[in-house]
Amino acid sequence: MNNKNFITELSQRSHFSQDDTQRMVFTLIDAMNEKFQEGEAVTFPGFGSFEVKKRLERIIVNPATQQRMLVPPKLVLNFKPIAAIKEKLKNGGN
């Protein structure tokens, strides 16, 4: 589902105009982005949580050349769905 389809479906379900819905979605994303920049987790009850985690530096090996390389530490965004969603996906969406 692309952005246009998502906004259209969300506006139909919420009975708001597409412009208002798009503004709400962008405002939500901007607010989440600010919290991620501050290192805070964002939780949606009934859906799951997003949090920023620090991935430590590590050594990898290039399989073609067998050359070892150091990958620097970085921040990654992690999503953890609630157990009900995990179970539903595990069962094929049923």
PyMOL commands that set and color helices and strands:
alter all, ss='L'
color gray80, all
select helices_A, chain A and resi 3-14+18-37+83-90
alter helices_A, ss='H'
color red, helices_A
select strands_A, chain A and resi 42-44+48-55+58-61+68-71+74-81
alter strands_A, ss='S'
color yellow, strands_A
deselect
rebuild
show_as cartoon
